[in-house]
Amino acid sequence: MHCQLEVSSVDGTAMSAYWVTPTVMHVTTTVPHWPGTHLPIRFQLPTDSRAINATVRVLDFMPMQEGVGMVLQFLQLAPEALTALQQLETAPR
């Protein structure tokens, strides 16, 4: 689903997500990580006040007009966070 979310990793890397599904997240950043890197991240959905903590793996880089695009795959995600992402994906727009 197309959306705008601020994402942070524990190493301090700031990212901006613009596409989120229950399995992957597309982000832009000025500090890229190599494909295969595992990152603990934190973000909040616009439909929920709780922060979501997850572990992701960088799958690939993507071309962007500004910054660097990365595709992140969710590896560890709490069941309630997965449910929230599924609800966001199926919510009427």
N, C-alpha and C positions, 0 to 999 in steps of 0.2 A: 504494500500500500504506500502511496506517495504521502509523505508527511515531513515535517521539519522538527527534529529533536536534537538537543544538545547531549553529547555523549562524552564521558571522560574515562580515562583509564587510570589505573593506580600509579602508573609512572608519570602522570601529569599530562599526557597527550590529550589535547582537546580535539574533538571531532564533531562534525555536524552530520547527522543522518538525514537522508532525504528519501529513502525507500526502506521499509521494514516489513518483513513477513515473519511467520513463526520459525523459519529456518535460517534466513540470512538478513543482513543489514548492509545497505550501501552507504558509505560515509565519505566525506571529504576531510582532509587534514593538511596541515603544513609539515607534519612530522610523520612520514610514512614508516610502516613496519614491513619487513620482508614477508612474502608468502610463506606460510607454515608457522609463523610466529603465533603463540597463544597469548591472549591478552585478557585480563580481568577488566570488565567495563561496568559502568553504571549509567543508567538513563531513566527517564521518566516519560511515560506515555501521556498524551494530552487528555486521555479519558480516565486517568487514575492518579491519585495524589501520592501513591507509594513509589519509592525508587526501586528500580529493577537492577539487581546485580547479576551478571552473567560472565561466563568465560567464552571467548570467541577465538576462532582461528582465522588468520588472514588468508583468504583464498587466492586473491589476485589484485593487481592494480587496474585502474580504469582511467582512460583519458578524461581530463576535466579542463574547463577553461581557466579555473583558478584552483590552486592547491593540487593535491593528489587524491585521486579516488581509490578507495579500497573496498573490496567485497569481503565481509566478515560472516563467517558461519558460526551459529550458536552451537557450542559444545555442551555447556552446562547451563541449565535454565530451570528455575523452580517451577513446579507444576502450575502454580497460580499465575506466574509470569507468562507461561506458555498459553494458558487460557486467556489472559488479557490480550496477548498478541493475536490470537485466533479471533477474538471478539472484535478487535480493531480492524482486522482484515475483512471481516464479513459485515461490518457496520455500514448502514446506508450513508451515502455521501451527499 
